[in-house]
C-alpha cells in the first residue's frame, strides 16, 4: 500500500487508526476487502490513476467525481 491508495481509501471509507499506513490494520483489511480476486493488478493501477487525476492530495476534484455521493470526505465538505 502506498500513500495514494491510503488517501483514496481514507477519504472514501474513513480515517486510519495508526500513523504508519504500512501497519494500520484498518487500512490493510480494507484494502484486502475491496481488492477483486481477478484483475487485482488492474484495480490497483486504476486506484492510483484515480488518486493522481481526481482524488489528488491538494485540490481534489470532488465536484466532478463520480464517487462523491458515497464518499465520506466529500459529504463532510458539504
C-alpha positions in Angstrom: 0.0 0.0 0.0 1.3 3.4 -0.9 0.2 6.9 0.3 -2.0 7.4 -2.8 -4.0 4.3 -2.2 -4.3 5.1 1.5 -5.6 8.6 0.7 -8.3 7.3 -1.5 -9.4 4.6 1.0 -9.3 7.1 3.9 -11.3 9.7 2.1 -13.9 7.3 0.9 -14.3 5.0 3.9 -12.9 6.9 6.8 -9.6 7.7 8.6 -6.9 5.2 9.5 -6.2 4.2 13.1 -2.4 4.4 13.1 0.1 7.0 11.8 2.0 4.5 9.7 0.0 3.2 6.8 2.1 0.1 6.4 1.0 -1.3 9.8 -2.5 0.1 10.1 -4.8 -2.9 10.5 -7.9 -0.9 9.4 -6.3 0.1 6.1 -4.8 -3.3 5.4 -8.1 -5.1 6.0 -9.9 -2.5 3.9 -7.5 -2.9 1.0 -7.9 -6.7 1.1 -11.7 -6.5 1.3 -12.1 -4.3 -1.7 -9.5 -5.9 -3.9 -11.1 -8.1 -6.5 -9.8 -11.7 -6.9 -9.5 -11.2 -10.6 -7.8 -8.2 -12.0 -6.1 -7.1 -8.8 -3.2 -5.5 -10.6 -5.5 -3.5 -12.9 -7.6 -2.5 -10.0 -4.6 -1.2 -8.1 -3.4 0.8 -11.2 -6.9 2.2 -11.6 -7.0 3.4 -8.0 -3.5 5.0 -8.4 -4.7 6.8 -11.6 -7.8 7.9 -9.8 -5.7 9.3 -6.9 -3.5 11.2 -9.4 -6.2 12.6 -11.6 -9.3 13.1 -9.3 -8.6 12.4 -5.6 -5.5 14.5 -5.6 -3.6 15.4 -2.4 -4.2 19.1 -3.0 -7.3 20.4 -4.6 -9.2 17.1 -5.2 -11.8 17.3 -7.9 -14.7 16.3 -5.7 -17.4 18.2 -7.6 -16.7 16.2 -10.7 -16.0 12.8 -9.0 -18.4 10.0 -9.9 -18.0 8.6 -6.4 -18.8 11.8 -4.5 -22.3 10.8 -3.3 -20.8 7.8 -1.4 -17.6 9.5 -0.3 -17.2 10.5 3.4 -14.6 13.2 2.5 -17.0 14.9 0.0 -20.0 14.6 2.3 -18.1 16.3 5.1 -17.2 19.2 2.8 -20.8 20.0 2.0 
